[in-house]
């Protein structure tokens, strides 16, 4: 089984080579020395990768999963909510999936 972080990295390289901008959304919580929690601030379900096409500025969001990966409830909610906006969204299990998402018109 392919590790999800490898799929993410392969997609980041391929989309960059394709000429578009792509970023990894680092999310999580860390307990600070003072006992308080630091949260990245991104909403639950925010996709792993996001960026924009250089040719027209169209934003895209890509949720990465491995061969057996399934969307969590909050990821499904994000997918439903984002459909209300003129952006590209999809779930990618491979570089080819991601490039199809970015190339949607």
N, C-alpha and C positions, 0 to 999 in steps of 0.2 A: 504494500500500500504506500502511495506517495504521501509524504508529509505535506500538510497544508502550507507551511512556510516556504517549501521548495516551489510549490505551484505559484504562490504569490511572487516570489523572486523571479521565476521564469517569466511570468506575465509582465512584471515591471520592466524587465530587460526588453522583451519583445515589443511592448507598447512604446517604449522610449525609442527603440530602433525604427519603429513605424513612423516616428516623427511627432508624437504627441507627448504631452506632459502627464505624468502619473505620480501619485503620492500614496504612501502607506499610512493608514490611519492607526496610529499607536493608541491603544485603549487599555484601560485597566485602572486598578486602584493599588496604592502603596501606603502602608502604615508608616507614618513619619516618626522620628525619634521622640517627638512630644506627645505621641499617642493618637494624634489626629490622622484622618484618612485624606490622602490626596487623590482626587479623581480627575481624569483627563478632561472631563467636561463634555465629551461627545455623547449624543443620545444613545440609549440602548438600541442595539440592532444596526448601528451605523456600519456600512460596508467596509471591508478590509482595505480596498483600494478606491481611489477617486482621482479625477483629473479632468483635462479638457483637450479637445482636438485643436491643434494649432491652426488648421485651415479655416475654422469658423467659430472657434471659441465654445463649441457645444460641450457642456459638462457631462461626465459619465461617472457612474458608481458601479463597482464590481465587487460582488460578494464571492469569495473563493472557498471552494470546498474540494475535498479529495473525492476519490471514487465512491466512497460510502457516506460522504457527508450529507447532512440534512439541515435545513434551516431551522433555527430556534424560533420560538413564538415571536420574540421582539424583532427578529430579522424579517419574518413574514409581515409583521406590522409595518416595518419600514418600507418594504417593497410595495405594499398597498398604498401607503401615504405618498411615496415619491411619484407614483403614476399620475398624480394630479399636476405635475410640473413638466415643463418642456425639457427634460433631461433624459439621458440614456441610463438604463439600469438593467442589470442581469446577474445571473449566477454563473460563474465559470469554474469548470473542473479541469480546464486545459488552456493553453495559450490560444489555441484555435477558437475556443468559446469566447475568450476575452476579446480577441480581435474582431469577432463578429459583433459583439456588443458595441465596441467603439465605432465600428463602421456603419451601424444602423443609421438610416436616414429618415 
